[in-house]
Amino acid sequence: MSACRKHRFLLFVDGDSLLGRRALKNFQDTADGLFQDGYSLEVVDIFKAPERTEAFRVMAAPTLLLLAPMPQMRIIGDMRDREQLRKVLGKVGHGEEGAA
């Protein structure tokens, strides 16, 4: 990943759950192919960082938040539909919105 990461994401997970691990793998596999210029991803455990979970108004895990570029968006779930995830993430930075 490059030093100048245009795309910034937060992934909220519930500990080391199967859904959280699956969401992380599905996101990374998809994002690695889409964002050739790099991206940053921070994984936040909702049990270890409840204040951040509340600050970002996360109500379910796993939840992926796009912080930059705008507009912000969130995807809830394990992102197992990779084709849909690719479509949604492919619109990031192109002024389009979507949901997976």
C-alpha positions in Angstrom: 0.0 0.0 0.0 1.3 3.5 -0.8 2.1 6.1 1.7 -0.6 8.4 0.3 -3.8 6.5 0.8 -6.8 8.1 -0.8 -9.4 5.6 0.5 -9.8 5.3 4.3 -11.9 2.7 6.0 -12.9 1.5 9.5 -14.1 -2.0 10.0 -16.0 -2.6 13.3 -15.9 -6.2 14.4 -17.2 -8.1 17.5 -14.0 -9.7 18.8 -12.6 -12.6 16.9 -16.0 -13.8 15.6 -16.4 -15.8 12.4 -18.4 -13.0 10.8 -15.8 -10.4 11.6 -13.0 -12.5 10.2 -15.0 -13.2 7.1 -15.8 -9.5 6.6 -12.1 -8.6 6.9 -11.0 -11.2 4.4 -13.8 -10.4 1.9 -13.1 -6.7 2.2 -9.3 -7.1 1.8 -9.5 -9.5 -1.1 -11.9 -7.1 -2.9 -10.1 -3.8 -2.0 -6.7 -5.2 -2.9 -7.9 -5.6 -6.5 -9.7 -2.3 -6.7 -7.5 0.2 -5.0 -4.2 -0.1 -6.8 -3.1 3.3 -5.3 -3.6 1.8 -1.8 -6.1 2.2 1.0 -6.0 2.4 4.8 -8.0 0.0 6.9 -8.3 0.2 10.7 -10.1 -2.7 12.4 -11.9 -1.7 15.6 -13.1 -4.3 18.1 -16.4 -3.1 19.5 -15.7 -4.7 22.9 -12.3 -3.1 23.3 -13.3 0.3 21.9 -16.9 0.9 22.9 -16.4 4.7 22.9 -15.4 4.7 19.2 -18.2 2.3 18.4 -20.6 4.8 20.0 -19.0 7.9 18.4 -19.4 6.4 14.9 -23.0 5.2 15.8 -22.3 1.6 14.9 -25.2 -0.6 15.9 -24.2 -3.9 14.4 -21.0 -5.8 13.7 -19.4 -6.3 11.3 -19.8 -2.7 9.9 -17.5 -1.2 7.3 -17.3 2.6 7.2 -15.8 4.6 4.4 -14.3 7.8 5.9 -12.7 9.2 2.7 -13.3 10.2 0.0 -16.7 11.7 0.7 -19.5 10.9 0.8 -19.2 8.6 3.7 -21.0 5.2 3.5 -21.4 2.1 5.6 -21.8 -1.5 4.7 -23.2 -3.9 7.4 -22.5 -7.6 7.3 -19.8 -10.0 6.3 -19.6 -8.7 2.6 -19.9 -12.3 1.3 -21.5 -11.0 -2.0 -18.2 -10.0 -3.4 -19.7 -9.0 -6.8 -22.0 -6.5 -5.1 -19.2 -5.4 -2.8 -16.9 -4.8 -5.9 -19.7 -2.7 -7.6 -20.2 -0.6 -4.5 -16.5 0.0 -3.7 -15.9 0.6 -7.4 -18.1 3.7 -7.2 -16.0 5.1 -4.3 -14.4 8.3 -5.3 -16.5 8.7 -8.4 -19.3 10.7 -6.8 -21.7 7.7 -6.7 -23.3 6.1 -3.7 -24.5 2.5 -3.1 -25.0 -0.2 -0.6 -23.9 -3.8 -0.3 
